[in-house]
Amino acid sequence: MKYEYKPFYRRKLPHRHSPGGILFVTFRLYGAIPKVVLNEWRNTRDALERELAITRDPKSEIENARIQFYRSWFAKFERLLDSSKAGPLWLKDVEVAKIVYDSLVFRNGKEYELFAFCIMSNHVHVLFKPILTERSLTSVQAAHSTKLYSEHPPLGNIMQSLKGYTARNADLVLKRTGPFWDAESYDHQVRNDDEFYRIKRYILNNPVKAGLVIDWRDWRWSFDSALGR
């Protein structure tokens, strides 16, 4: 199977990733963030985009403004998710959490190199490097552009497959229907070794920060490639 590779695409959030890049991805349950907060985020985002559209700042500064905006809102969403006592908490179900855990581990070595992940009650953090590399890409000339393809799935296809499979099986366990995961995921390409280890510590210590365990190794739904579990 051939997958089309796009280095940039946009849903609600902008997504950028380079072949061979390490990615920090967060995805959450549908409805885990209150609608009033999402509306505030959209209004603030739209106002920022209008402001950036008329600014004469260099492209690098405009992009930095966007990055800082999404980082600040990521932190706000994280605080809400970690402290949530209401809303969907389907990942607290042992069978459901195991479906997500096993699916993440199963894809290791097939779609990506897995470094770490943590499954919380309403969201998941994962750190991995897609197998797709620069050398695996082939170019095909289209009518007015050149398209890139690979036998290895890029981020968008990985997340679509992962979320689709886990949602279908979780719904069977929970005997429910309707959206399971939020359609959008947050992703960030890791820039250097320092950032890699900082993000990995952040992921593994998420249940500690949330007050669920004292030592992250006591959290059943965490994975660290260095330990193989």
Z-matrix of the N, CA and C atoms (Angstrom, degrees):
N
C 1 1.458
C 2 1.522 1 109.83
N 3 1.326 2 116.66 1 138.29
C 4 1.458 3 121.94 2 178.37
C 5 1.531 4 110.03 3 -105.04
N 6 1.324 5 116.32 4 134.51
C 7 1.458 6 122.39 5 178.39
C 8 1.527 7 108.91 6 -111.54
N 9 1.318 8 115.82 7 135.67
C 10 1.460 9 118.81 8 174.78
C 11 1.519 10 109.52 9 -78.33
N 12 1.308 11 115.39 10 133.56
C 13 1.462 12 120.78 11 179.85
C 14 1.522 13 110.14 12 -104.98
N 15 1.337 14 115.69 13 126.04
C 16 1.456 15 121.76 14 175.25
C 17 1.520 16 108.16 15 -123.12
N 18 1.335 17 118.31 16 117.01
C 19 1.468 18 120.00 17 -178.22
C 20 1.516 19 113.26 18 -66.07
N 21 1.346 20 117.19 19 -17.64
C 22 1.471 21 121.12 20 178.49
C 23 1.512 22 108.88 21 -142.55
N 24 1.333 23 116.48 22 133.14
C 25 1.454 24 120.79 23 170.77
C 26 1.518 25 108.18 24 -150.11
N 27 1.315 26 116.01 25 162.87
C 28 1.464 27 119.91 26 -174.39
C 29 1.523 28 110.47 27 -138.72
N 30 1.342 29 114.45 28 131.70
C 31 1.470 30 121.00 29 165.67
C 32 1.530 31 104.02 30 -111.08
N 33 1.309 32 117.69 31 -109.40
C 34 1.461 33 119.43 32 170.61
C 35 1.527 34 109.58 33 -82.66
N 36 1.348 35 115.67 34 -31.88
C 37 1.450 36 121.29 35 179.42
C 38 1.522 37 109.89 36 -110.07
N 39 1.345 38 117.82 37 152.01
C 40 1.463 39 119.24 38 173.36
C 41 1.522 40 109.42 39 -78.05
N 42 1.327 41 117.22 40 139.76
C 43 1.459 42 121.98 41 179.91
C 44 1.519 43 108.62 42 -124.54
N 45 1.340 44 116.58 43 123.82
C 46 1.450 45 122.02 44 178.16
C 47 1.521 46 108.42 45 -131.01
N 48 1.319 47 116.07 46 135.53
C 49 1.461 48 118.56 47 173.95
C 50 1.515 49 109.67 48 -156.12
N 51 1.338 50 115.63 49 142.01
C 52 1.455 51 122.48 50 -179.07
C 53 1.520 52 109.27 51 -101.46
N 54 1.330 53 118.38 52 148.68
C 55 1.467 54 120.48 53 176.32
C 56 1.528 55 110.67 54 -56.05
N 57 1.324 56 116.69 55 131.46
C 58 1.455 57 120.97 56 -179.85
C 59 1.511 58 114.27 57 83.70
N 60 1.334 59 117.44 58 1.10
C 61 1.462 60 120.78 59 -179.23
C 62 1.516 61 112.51 60 -80.22
N 63 1.324 62 116.25 61 148.67
C 64 1.464 63 122.62 62 175.74
C 65 1.519 64 108.37 63 -89.31
N 66 1.328 65 116.75 64 134.41
C 67 1.458 66 121.96 65 -172.92
C 68 1.531 67 112.06 66 -120.43
N 69 1.309 68 114.91 67 137.08
C 70 1.470 69 123.07 68 170.43
C 71 1.522 70 106.32 69 -103.50
N 72 1.334 71 116.52 70 117.93
C 73 1.464 72 121.61 71 -174.62
C 74 1.521 73 109.73 72 -124.11
N 75 1.309 74 115.81 73 136.33
C 76 1.463 75 122.40 74 174.23
C 77 1.517 76 108.76 75 -124.89
N 78 1.328 77 117.04 76 128.67
C 79 1.459 78 120.53 77 174.23
C 80 1.523 79 108.85 78 -132.99
N 81 1.335 80 115.99 79 148.12
C 82 1.457 81 120.95 80 -170.13
C 83 1.525 82 110.74 81 -131.45
N 84 1.328 83 114.92 82 165.03
C 85 1.453 84 120.65 83 177.72
C 86 1.524 85 110.75 84 -69.56
N 87 1.312 86 115.04 85 149.95
C 88 1.461 87 121.02 86 176.76
C 89 1.531 88 109.50 87 -63.67
N 90 1.322 89 116.26 88 127.32
C 91 1.458 90 120.78 89 179.56
C 92 1.514 91 114.59 90 86.23
N 93 1.337 92 117.63 91 5.01
C 94 1.465 93 120.15 92 -177.72
C 95 1.530 94 111.92 93 -70.72
N 96 1.339 95 117.04 94 -27.60
C 97 1.464 96 121.45 95 175.87
C 98 1.525 97 108.04 96 -101.55
N 99 1.337 98 118.38 97 125.94
C 100 1.473 99 120.71 98 -179.44
C 101 1.527 100 112.04 99 -55.73
N 102 1.335 101 115.62 100 144.98
C 103 1.469 102 120.63 101 -177.71
C 104 1.519 103 112.24 102 -60.18
N 105 1.329 104 117.28 103 -35.17
C 106 1.462 105 119.44 104 -179.10
C 107 1.523 106 110.45 105 -63.22
N 108 1.339 107 117.30 106 -36.02
C 109 1.468 108 121.12 107 178.67
C 110 1.524 109 110.28 108 -71.49
N 111 1.337 110 116.52 109 -42.11
C 112 1.464 111 120.17 110 177.81
C 113 1.525 112 111.40 111 -62.17
N 114 1.334 113 116.73 112 -38.46
C 115 1.463 114 119.93 113 177.67
C 116 1.527 115 111.10 114 -65.07
N 117 1.342 116 115.70 115 -40.03
C 118 1.471 117 119.76 116 177.22
C 119 1.520 118 109.82 117 -62.38
N 120 1.339 119 116.46 118 -43.64
C 121 1.460 120 121.27 119 179.14
C 122 1.533 121 111.17 120 -60.96
N 123 1.324 122 116.86 121 -46.38
C 124 1.476 123 120.41 122 -179.36
C 125 1.529 124 110.96 123 -62.18
N 126 1.336 125 116.27 124 -44.29
C 127 1.469 126 119.52 125 -179.21
C 128 1.527 127 111.20 126 -63.44
N 129 1.333 128 116.13 127 -41.97
C 130 1.459 129 120.56 128 179.26
C 131 1.520 130 110.71 129 -66.79
N 132 1.341 131 116.22 130 -42.11
C 133 1.468 132 120.76 131 178.19
C 134 1.526 133 110.88 132 -61.31
N 135 1.335 134 117.02 133 -46.67
C 136 1.462 135 120.93 134 -177.73
C 137 1.531 136 110.97 135 -63.13
N 138 1.342 137 116.16 136 -38.25
C 139 1.468 138 119.78 137 178.12
C 140 1.527 139 110.41 138 -65.66
N 141 1.337 140 116.59 139 -40.23
C 142 1.462 141 120.43 140 177.58
C 143 1.524 142 110.91 141 -62.82
N 144 1.334 143 116.75 142 -44.84
C 145 1.467 144 120.51 143 -178.98
C 146 1.529 145 111.07 144 -63.01
N 147 1.335 146 117.21 145 -38.33
C 148 1.479 147 119.88 146 177.13
C 149 1.522 148 110.34 147 -64.29
N 150 1.330 149 115.67 148 -40.64
C 151 1.460 150 120.16 149 179.73
C 152 1.531 151 110.99 150 -65.94
N 153 1.342 152 116.29 151 -43.14
C 154 1.465 153 120.10 152 -178.61
C 155 1.527 154 111.77 153 -69.21
N 156 1.333 155 116.40 154 -27.43
C 157 1.466 156 120.50 155 -178.34
C 158 1.524 157 112.12 156 -67.06
N 159 1.321 158 116.73 157 -25.02
C 160 1.471 159 119.29 158 -177.04
C 161 1.531 160 112.36 159 -107.21
N 162 1.336 161 117.06 160 -3.73
C 163 1.460 162 119.43 161 -178.78
C 164 1.519 163 110.68 162 -76.64
N 165 1.301 164 116.13 163 154.89
C 166 1.465 165 121.47 164 177.51
C 167 1.522 166 110.93 165 -105.44
N 168 1.312 167 116.70 166 13.46
C 169 1.456 168 120.55 167 178.83
C 170 1.526 169 110.25 168 -63.84
N 171 1.335 170 118.31 169 153.32
C 172 1.468 171 120.97 170 175.83
C 173 1.532 172 111.18 171 -58.78
N 174 1.319 173 115.29 172 154.36
C 175 1.469 174 119.98 173 -178.59
C 176 1.519 175 111.75 174 -56.98
N 177 1.313 176 118.17 175 -36.04
C 178 1.468 177 121.37 176 -179.14
C 179 1.526 178 110.91 177 -63.52
N 180 1.337 179 117.14 178 -39.31
C 181 1.461 180 120.30 179 179.82
C 182 1.525 181 110.92 180 -71.53
N 183 1.323 182 116.99 181 -36.70
C 184 1.460 183 120.89 182 176.83
C 185 1.520 184 109.87 183 -63.43
N 186 1.340 185 115.56 184 -43.84
C 187 1.461 186 119.60 185 179.55
C 188 1.524 187 111.02 186 -65.29
N 189 1.318 188 117.36 187 -38.72
C 190 1.466 189 120.75 188 177.31
C 191 1.521 190 111.32 189 -63.08
N 192 1.331 191 116.79 190 -36.93
C 193 1.466 192 120.55 191 177.36
C 194 1.517 193 110.57 192 -63.53
N 195 1.335 194 116.19 193 -41.46
C 196 1.465 195 119.78 194 177.73
C 197 1.526 196 110.66 195 -64.46
N 198 1.326 197 116.87 196 -44.52
C 199 1.466 198 121.21 197 -179.09
C 200 1.520 199 110.51 198 -59.64
N 201 1.339 200 116.51 199 -45.53
C 202 1.461 201 119.86 200 -179.48
C 203 1.525 202 111.37 201 -64.63
N 204 1.329 203 116.40 202 -36.26
C 205 1.464 204 120.38 203 178.12
C 206 1.526 205 110.52 204 -62.07
N 207 1.326 206 116.78 205 -50.61
C 208 1.464 207 119.92 206 -177.26
C 209 1.529 208 111.68 207 -67.56
N 210 1.323 209 117.27 208 -33.25
C 211 1.466 210 119.67 209 177.38
C 212 1.524 211 110.87 210 -65.92
N 213 1.327 212 116.68 211 -43.39
C 214 1.461 213 119.50 212 -178.30
C 215 1.523 214 110.67 213 -64.74
N 216 1.343 215 116.72 214 -38.55
C 217 1.460 216 119.13 215 179.35
C 218 1.521 217 111.88 216 -75.07
N 219 1.328 218 116.59 217 -30.92
C 220 1.467 219 119.48 218 173.68
C 221 1.524 220 109.91 219 -59.02
N 222 1.335 221 116.93 220 -44.99
C 223 1.464 222 121.48 221 179.54
C 224 1.535 223 110.82 222 -62.21
N 225 1.329 224 116.51 223 -40.29
C 226 1.461 225 120.06 224 179.22
C 227 1.521 226 110.95 225 -65.96
N 228 1.341 227 116.98 226 -44.30
C 229 1.465 228 120.97 227 177.42
C 230 1.531 229 110.52 228 -60.59
N 231 1.329 230 116.44 229 -40.58
C 232 1.463 231 120.58 230 -179.60
C 233 1.530 232 111.62 231 -60.41
N 234 1.333 233 115.86 232 -43.88
C 235 1.463 234 119.42 233 179.52
C 236 1.533 235 110.33 234 -61.59
N 237 1.322 236 116.39 235 -41.53
C 238 1.464 237 120.44 236 179.11
C 239 1.523 238 111.44 237 -65.66
N 240 1.319 239 116.94 238 -43.13
C 241 1.464 240 120.97 239 -178.47
C 242 1.521 241 110.90 240 -65.59
N 243 1.331 242 117.26 241 -44.30
C 244 1.467 243 120.75 242 -176.60
C 245 1.521 244 112.63 243 -68.17
N 246 1.337 245 116.45 244 -29.12
C 247 1.469 246 119.59 245 -176.60
C 248 1.525 247 112.75 246 -98.19
N 249 1.338 248 117.09 247 0.84
C 250 1.468 249 120.08 248 -173.60
C 251 1.521 250 112.08 249 -69.19
N 252 1.326 251 115.06 250 130.16
C 253 1.475 252 121.19 251 175.09
C 254 1.525 253 109.90 252 -112.91
N 255 1.336 254 116.06 253 -5.74
C 256 1.461 255 120.95 254 179.79
C 257 1.518 256 108.43 255 -126.57
N 258 1.344 257 115.27 256 -172.68
C 259 1.452 258 118.46 257 -177.35
C 260 1.516 259 110.16 258 75.56
N 261 1.314 260 117.79 259 -178.83
C 262 1.462 261 120.52 260 -178.72
C 263 1.528 262 111.34 261 -67.95
N 264 1.315 263 115.91 262 127.43
C 265 1.469 264 122.83 263 177.24
C 266 1.530 265 108.89 264 -128.80
N 267 1.319 266 115.78 265 41.79
C 268 1.462 267 121.12 266 -171.65
C 269 1.521 268 113.06 267 -63.48
N 270 1.331 269 117.28 268 -24.01
C 271 1.459 270 119.56 269 -178.53
C 272 1.527 271 112.30 270 -75.32
N 273 1.335 272 117.92 271 -4.81
C 274 1.457 273 120.78 272 172.45
C 275 1.520 274 111.19 273 -73.00
N 276 1.329 275 116.49 274 -21.36
C 277 1.460 276 121.05 275 176.63
C 278 1.535 277 108.75 276 -68.44
N 279 1.326 278 116.93 277 126.24
C 280 1.460 279 121.55 278 -174.95
C 281 1.528 280 111.61 279 -59.68
N 282 1.322 281 117.45 280 -42.94
C 283 1.462 282 120.26 281 -179.51
C 284 1.525 283 111.58 282 -64.37
N 285 1.307 284 116.25 283 -39.94
C 286 1.464 285 120.72 284 -179.65
C 287 1.532 286 109.97 285 -68.05
N 288 1.330 287 117.37 286 -46.60
C 289 1.466 288 121.00 287 179.03
C 290 1.528 289 110.69 288 -59.60
N 291 1.331 290 116.66 289 -38.02
C 292 1.470 291 120.35 290 179.97
C 293 1.533 292 111.24 291 -67.49
N 294 1.330 293 117.09 292 -35.91
C 295 1.470 294 120.21 293 176.32
C 296 1.528 295 110.03 294 -59.61
N 297 1.332 296 116.35 295 -45.85
C 298 1.465 297 120.84 296 -179.06
C 299 1.528 298 110.13 297 -68.17
N 300 1.333 299 116.92 298 -44.17
C 301 1.478 300 121.51 299 179.33
C 302 1.523 301 110.38 300 -57.94
N 303 1.326 302 116.60 301 -52.19
C 304 1.472 303 120.93 302 -176.89
C 305 1.523 304 111.82 303 -63.78
N 306 1.336 305 116.95 304 -36.67
C 307 1.460 306 120.25 305 -179.65
C 308 1.525 307 111.40 306 -68.22
N 309 1.321 308 117.42 307 -39.62
C 310 1.462 309 121.00 308 176.89
C 311 1.529 310 111.06 309 -63.45
N 312 1.333 311 116.38 310 -43.76
C 313 1.467 312 120.68 311 -179.12
C 314 1.528 313 110.96 312 -70.07
N 315 1.329 314 117.53 313 -38.78
C 316 1.467 315 122.12 314 -178.50
C 317 1.522 316 111.91 315 -58.19
N 318 1.331 317 117.72 316 -36.25
C 319 1.463 318 122.04 317 -176.41
C 320 1.530 319 112.90 318 -80.26
N 321 1.345 320 116.11 319 -9.60
C 322 1.457 321 120.77 320 179.26
C 323 1.531 322 109.44 321 -63.93
N 324 1.329 323 116.04 322 125.14
C 325 1.455 324 120.68 323 -178.54
C 326 1.513 325 114.04 324 87.96
N 327 1.334 326 116.63 325 -13.57
C 328 1.468 327 120.90 326 177.94
C 329 1.526 328 111.52 327 -103.59
N 330 1.341 329 115.85 328 -46.40
C 331 1.457 330 120.79 329 -179.48
C 332 1.526 331 112.16 330 -114.38
N 333 1.327 332 116.28 331 -25.02
C 334 1.460 333 120.15 332 -177.78
C 335 1.527 334 110.10 333 -158.06
N 336 1.327 335 114.38 334 166.37
C 337 1.462 336 121.91 335 169.27
C 338 1.522 337 106.45 336 -96.73
N 339 1.313 338 116.19 337 120.30
C 340 1.463 339 121.45 338 -172.66
C 341 1.526 340 110.37 339 -95.08
N 342 1.337 341 116.19 340 131.06
C 343 1.456 342 121.14 341 179.99
C 344 1.524 343 112.55 342 -107.79
N 345 1.315 344 117.12 343 -43.19
C 346 1.463 345 119.95 344 -177.90
C 347 1.517 346 109.54 345 -165.70
N 348 1.341 347 115.08 346 153.57
C 349 1.459 348 119.67 347 168.54
C 350 1.519 349 109.17 348 -157.23
N 351 1.313 350 115.07 349 164.73
C 352 1.456 351 122.14 350 176.55
C 353 1.524 352 108.25 351 -146.82
N 354 1.321 353 115.74 352 129.35
C 355 1.461 354 121.61 353 178.97
C 356 1.520 355 107.96 354 -104.52
N 357 1.324 356 116.41 355 117.97
C 358 1.458 357 121.89 356 177.10
C 359 1.531 358 108.83 357 -102.90
N 360 1.317 359 117.44 358 -173.43
C 361 1.461 360 120.16 359 -174.24
C 362 1.521 361 113.59 360 -70.30
N 363 1.342 362 116.51 361 -25.32
C 364 1.465 363 119.19 362 -176.68
C 365 1.529 364 114.04 363 -138.17
N 366 1.329 365 117.52 364 6.21
C 367 1.459 366 120.27 365 177.62
C 368 1.522 367 110.81 366 -157.86
N 369 1.331 368 114.70 367 167.28
C 370 1.465 369 121.76 368 -178.26
C 371 1.527 370 108.93 369 -134.62
N 372 1.346 371 116.31 370 135.67
C 373 1.460 372 122.56 371 170.53
C 374 1.521 373 107.96 372 -109.48
N 375 1.330 374 117.01 373 137.79
C 376 1.460 375 119.74 374 177.41
C 377 1.525 376 109.90 375 -144.72
N 378 1.327 377 115.08 376 144.04
C 379 1.462 378 122.74 377 178.75
C 380 1.528 379 107.78 378 -123.26
N 381 1.329 380 117.12 379 116.75
C 382 1.460 381 119.96 380 -177.99
C 383 1.526 382 111.24 381 -152.15
N 384 1.338 383 115.04 382 166.96
C 385 1.465 384 121.41 383 175.78
C 386 1.516 385 108.45 384 -122.94
N 387 1.341 386 118.19 385 112.07
C 388 1.466 387 119.74 386 177.30
C 389 1.522 388 111.46 387 -55.28
N 390 1.326 389 116.47 388 144.23
C 391 1.464 390 121.50 389 179.43
C 392 1.527 391 110.74 390 -65.56
N 393 1.317 392 116.44 391 -26.27
C 394 1.458 393 120.79 392 177.77
C 395 1.530 394 110.72 393 -52.71
N 396 1.340 395 116.50 394 128.01
C 397 1.455 396 121.98 395 179.15
C 398 1.529 397 109.43 396 -130.37
N 399 1.312 398 115.73 397 172.46
C 400 1.461 399 121.18 398 177.71
C 401 1.526 400 110.90 399 -57.58
N 402 1.335 401 115.77 400 -40.64
C 403 1.467 402 120.19 401 -176.33
C 404 1.525 403 112.46 402 -70.58
N 405 1.338 404 117.43 403 -22.15
C 406 1.467 405 120.14 404 -178.14
C 407 1.531 406 112.60 405 -82.55
N 408 1.336 407 116.47 406 -6.77
C 409 1.462 408 120.40 407 -176.54
C 410 1.531 409 111.75 408 -85.88
N 411 1.316 410 115.25 409 139.31
C 412 1.464 411 121.27 410 171.86
C 413 1.526 412 108.04 411 -123.65
N 414 1.325 413 116.36 412 144.28
C 415 1.457 414 120.35 413 -177.76
C 416 1.523 415 110.44 414 -101.78
N 417 1.329 416 115.21 415 142.44
C 418 1.457 417 122.53 416 178.27
C 419 1.523 418 107.25 417 -128.95
N 420 1.307 419 116.01 418 126.35
C 421 1.460 420 120.31 419 -178.80
C 422 1.524 421 109.78 420 -78.04
N 423 1.328 422 116.57 421 120.27
C 424 1.460 423 122.49 422 176.18
C 425 1.529 424 108.39 423 -98.01
N 426 1.311 425 116.35 424 -172.10
C 427 1.471 426 120.85 425 -175.37
C 428 1.524 427 112.20 426 -57.08
N 429 1.333 428 116.62 427 -51.09
C 430 1.467 429 119.45 428 -176.29
C 431 1.519 430 112.21 429 -127.63
N 432 1.323 431 116.90 430 14.89
C 433 1.457 432 119.05 431 -178.26
C 434 1.524 433 110.03 432 -160.19
N 435 1.311 434 115.10 433 171.48
C 436 1.459 435 121.85 434 175.48
C 437 1.519 436 108.47 435 -109.38
N 438 1.323 437 116.78 436 127.34
C 439 1.461 438 121.64 437 179.54
C 440 1.523 439 109.94 438 -105.85
N 441 1.317 440 115.50 439 147.91
C 442 1.460 441 122.03 440 -179.28
C 443 1.519 442 110.02 441 -109.27
N 444 1.348 443 115.98 442 138.90
C 445 1.460 444 121.75 443 -179.52
C 446 1.521 445 110.19 444 -134.07
N 447 1.337 446 114.79 445 154.32
C 448 1.461 447 120.68 446 177.03
C 449 1.523 448 109.09 447 -147.72
N 450 1.336 449 115.74 448 154.97
C 451 1.465 450 120.49 449 174.01
C 452 1.521 451 110.62 450 -76.85
N 453 1.319 452 116.84 451 -14.35
C 454 1.465 453 121.77 452 179.75
C 455 1.527 454 109.75 453 -101.02
N 456 1.328 455 118.60 454 136.01
C 457 1.467 456 120.61 455 -176.37
C 458 1.522 457 113.21 456 -71.34
N 459 1.331 458 117.61 457 138.83
C 460 1.467 459 121.25 458 171.25
C 461 1.525 460 109.74 459 -79.22
N 462 1.311 461 115.28 460 -179.78
C 463 1.462 462 120.96 461 -174.46
C 464 1.526 463 112.94 462 -54.40
N 465 1.336 464 117.54 463 -47.43
C 466 1.463 465 119.56 464 -176.45
C 467 1.513 466 112.80 465 -57.94
N 468 1.330 467 117.22 466 -42.45
C 469 1.459 468 121.05 467 179.63
C 470 1.522 469 112.20 468 -71.10
N 471 1.334 470 116.18 469 -36.78
C 472 1.468 471 119.81 470 177.16
C 473 1.520 472 110.18 471 -60.12
N 474 1.338 473 116.39 472 -48.20
C 475 1.457 474 119.79 473 -176.93
C 476 1.526 475 111.53 474 -68.99
N 477 1.315 476 117.64 475 -37.78
C 478 1.464 477 120.45 476 178.71
C 479 1.528 478 110.67 477 -61.80
N 480 1.327 479 116.57 478 -44.40
C 481 1.462 480 120.93 479 -179.85
C 482 1.522 481 111.52 480 -68.11
N 483 1.327 482 116.33 481 -45.99
C 484 1.462 483 121.50 482 -178.56
C 485 1.525 484 111.47 483 -62.26
N 486 1.321 485 116.34 484 -48.60
C 487 1.462 486 120.46 485 -177.60
C 488 1.521 487 111.24 486 -69.94
N 489 1.334 488 117.30 487 -36.07
C 490 1.464 489 119.81 488 178.85
C 491 1.518 490 112.41 489 -65.53
N 492 1.326 491 115.81 490 -46.91
C 493 1.471 492 120.24 491 -178.84
C 494 1.531 493 111.20 492 -64.03
N 495 1.329 494 117.08 493 -48.63
C 496 1.459 495 119.83 494 -177.11
C 497 1.526 496 111.59 495 -67.43
N 498 1.337 497 117.68 496 -35.93
C 499 1.464 498 120.42 497 178.91
C 500 1.524 499 111.32 498 -64.51
N 501 1.326 500 117.05 499 -45.11
C 502 1.474 501 120.24 500 -179.73
C 503 1.523 502 111.38 501 -60.57
N 504 1.317 503 116.57 502 -45.06
C 505 1.465 504 119.96 503 -177.10
C 506 1.527 505 112.51 504 -75.37
N 507 1.319 506 117.08 505 -33.76
C 508 1.463 507 120.09 506 176.14
C 509 1.521 508 110.73 507 -66.21
N 510 1.326 509 117.05 508 -40.56
C 511 1.462 510 120.66 509 178.88
C 512 1.532 511 111.46 510 -61.82
N 513 1.329 512 116.87 511 -35.31
C 514 1.472 513 120.07 512 176.98
C 515 1.523 514 110.38 513 -64.23
N 516 1.331 515 116.16 514 -41.87
C 517 1.469 516 120.49 515 179.20
C 518 1.524 517 110.71 516 -65.78
N 519 1.324 518 116.07 517 -44.33
C 520 1.469 519 121.20 518 -175.12
C 521 1.523 520 113.27 519 -84.10
N 522 1.350 521 115.58 520 -8.49
C 523 1.475 522 121.22 521 -178.18
C 524 1.532 523 110.47 522 54.76
N 525 1.322 524 115.16 523 52.55
C 526 1.455 525 121.17 524 -178.86
C 527 1.520 526 109.77 525 -133.95
N 528 1.332 527 115.83 526 168.29
C 529 1.460 528 122.16 527 173.76
C 530 1.526 529 108.33 528 -133.97
N 531 1.311 530 115.38 529 169.90
C 532 1.455 531 119.69 530 179.99
C 533 1.509 532 111.12 531 103.88
N 534 1.345 533 117.52 532 174.63
C 535 1.467 534 121.28 533 -178.84
C 536 1.527 535 111.36 534 -58.21
N 537 1.306 536 115.99 535 138.44
C 538 1.472 537 121.13 536 178.73
C 539 1.531 538 110.00 537 -105.81
N 540 1.336 539 116.53 538 -57.23
C 541 1.461 540 121.01 539 176.78
C 542 1.524 541 110.37 540 -95.42
N 543 1.314 542 116.40 541 149.68
C 544 1.458 543 120.21 542 168.11
C 545 1.527 544 107.90 543 -63.19
N 546 1.313 545 117.13 544 140.46
C 547 1.467 546 120.59 545 -176.66
C 548 1.526 547 111.88 546 -63.36
N 549 1.326 548 116.82 547 -27.86
C 550 1.453 549 121.05 548 -176.19
C 551 1.518 550 110.89 549 -94.67
N 552 1.319 551 116.00 550 146.25
C 553 1.460 552 122.74 551 172.05
C 554 1.528 553 108.21 552 -124.59
N 555 1.321 554 116.06 553 151.84
C 556 1.462 555 120.69 554 173.79
C 557 1.522 556 108.17 555 -97.61
N 558 1.329 557 118.08 556 130.22
C 559 1.460 558 119.64 557 176.54
C 560 1.518 559 110.42 558 -136.84
N 561 1.327 560 114.02 559 149.65
C 562 1.464 561 121.32 560 -178.63
C 563 1.518 562 107.86 561 -142.53
N 564 1.334 563 117.18 562 130.80
C 565 1.461 564 120.22 563 177.58
C 566 1.520 565 109.85 564 -84.67
N 567 1.323 566 115.74 565 126.82
C 568 1.462 567 122.06 566 -177.69
C 569 1.524 568 109.95 567 -71.03
N 570 1.334 569 115.88 568 133.29
C 571 1.459 570 120.05 569 -171.68
C 572 1.522 571 114.58 570 -93.60
N 573 1.346 572 117.47 571 -29.96
C 574 1.464 573 119.32 572 -176.79
C 575 1.529 574 109.78 573 -159.43
N 576 1.334 575 116.36 574 177.87
C 577 1.462 576 121.26 575 -176.52
C 578 1.523 577 112.03 576 -63.66
N 579 1.326 578 116.93 577 -40.20
C 580 1.469 579 119.76 578 -179.67
C 581 1.524 580 110.41 579 -59.81
N 582 1.328 581 116.22 580 -44.96
C 583 1.456 582 119.84 581 179.73
C 584 1.531 583 110.77 582 -66.89
N 585 1.320 584 116.88 583 -37.77
C 586 1.470 585 121.15 584 178.55
C 587 1.527 586 110.45 585 -56.09
N 588 1.334 587 117.02 586 -51.08
C 589 1.472 588 119.58 587 -176.63
C 590 1.527 589 111.62 588 -72.07
N 591 1.324 590 117.38 589 -31.50
C 592 1.468 591 119.33 590 175.97
C 593 1.524 592 110.47 591 -64.71
N 594 1.341 593 116.98 592 -44.92
C 595 1.463 594 120.93 593 179.67
C 596 1.521 595 110.86 594 -66.56
N 597 1.318 596 116.97 595 -40.75
C 598 1.464 597 120.08 596 179.53
C 599 1.531 598 110.63 597 -61.60
N 600 1.332 599 116.97 598 -43.11
C 601 1.478 600 120.32 599 176.78
C 602 1.523 601 110.38 600 -62.35
N 603 1.322 602 115.15 601 -41.38
C 604 1.467 603 119.81 602 179.32
C 605 1.525 604 110.77 603 -58.95
N 606 1.333 605 117.05 604 -47.32
C 607 1.464 606 121.63 605 -179.37
C 608 1.521 607 110.65 606 -60.69
N 609 1.327 608 116.71 607 -51.76
C 610 1.457 609 120.55 608 -174.26
C 611 1.528 610 112.06 609 -67.03
N 612 1.335 611 116.80 610 -29.78
C 613 1.461 612 119.82 611 -178.03
C 614 1.519 613 113.57 612 -91.71
N 615 1.324 614 117.58 613 4.79
C 616 1.463 615 120.51 614 179.40
C 617 1.534 616 112.40 615 -55.58
N 618 1.342 617 119.83 616 -48.19
C 619 1.474 618 119.06 617 179.00
C 620 1.526 619 112.87 618 -67.52
N 621 1.325 620 117.58 619 -26.39
C 622 1.468 621 120.81 620 176.11
C 623 1.527 622 109.24 621 -69.70
N 624 1.325 623 115.98 622 -46.71
C 625 1.469 624 121.51 623 179.14
C 626 1.523 625 110.89 624 -60.80
N 627 1.341 626 116.38 625 -34.68
C 628 1.461 627 121.41 626 -179.84
C 629 1.525 628 112.22 627 -79.41
N 630 1.340 629 117.92 628 -3.18
C 631 1.459 630 121.69 629 177.33
C 632 1.516 631 114.31 630 78.63
N 633 1.330 632 117.13 631 22.43
C 634 1.470 633 120.67 632 -176.96
C 635 1.522 634 112.12 633 -90.71
N 636 1.325 635 116.72 634 -30.61
C 637 1.472 636 122.13 635 178.01
C 638 1.520 637 108.45 636 -144.96
N 639 1.322 638 115.86 637 164.87
C 640 1.467 639 120.73 638 177.04
C 641 1.523 640 110.44 639 -89.83
N 642 1.329 641 115.69 640 -37.93
C 643 1.456 642 122.20 641 179.31
C 644 1.524 643 108.27 642 -119.70
N 645 1.334 644 117.66 643 131.34
C 646 1.468 645 120.20 644 -175.69
C 647 1.517 646 112.28 645 -58.86
N 648 1.351 647 117.10 646 -28.31
C 649 1.464 648 120.16 647 -179.10
C 650 1.521 649 112.27 648 -65.88
N 651 1.331 650 116.28 649 -15.26
C 652 1.463 651 120.07 650 177.91
C 653 1.530 652 112.25 651 -84.12
N 654 1.342 653 116.66 652 -7.93
C 655 1.456 654 120.31 653 179.50
C 656 1.524 655 109.16 654 -84.95
N 657 1.313 656 115.61 655 119.19
C 658 1.464 657 121.12 656 -173.58
C 659 1.522 658 113.47 657 -62.46
N 660 1.326 659 116.56 658 -27.21
C 661 1.458 660 120.26 659 -170.82
C 662 1.526 661 113.44 660 -104.96
N 663 1.332 662 116.03 661 28.73
C 664 1.452 663 121.36 662 174.74
C 665 1.530 664 109.75 663 -108.22
N 666 1.320 665 115.64 664 151.61
C 667 1.470 666 120.69 665 178.37
C 668 1.518 667 109.38 666 -137.58
N 669 1.325 668 115.39 667 135.16
C 670 1.456 669 122.14 668 176.30
C 671 1.525 670 107.33 669 -131.76
N 672 1.324 671 117.40 670 119.88
C 673 1.464 672 120.27 671 -177.40
C 674 1.522 673 112.16 672 -60.71
N 675 1.326 674 117.24 673 -28.21
C 676 1.459 675 120.33 674 179.84
C 677 1.524 676 111.83 675 -65.18
N 678 1.334 677 115.98 676 -27.34
C 679 1.460 678 120.94 677 179.42
C 680 1.529 679 111.74 678 -101.44
N 681 1.333 680 115.99 679 -13.22
C 682 1.465 681 119.83 680 -178.35
C 683 1.501 682 113.39 681 72.67
N 684 1.333 683 116.43 682 23.16
C 685 1.467 684 121.00 683 179.25
C 686 1.550 685 110.07 684 -156.55
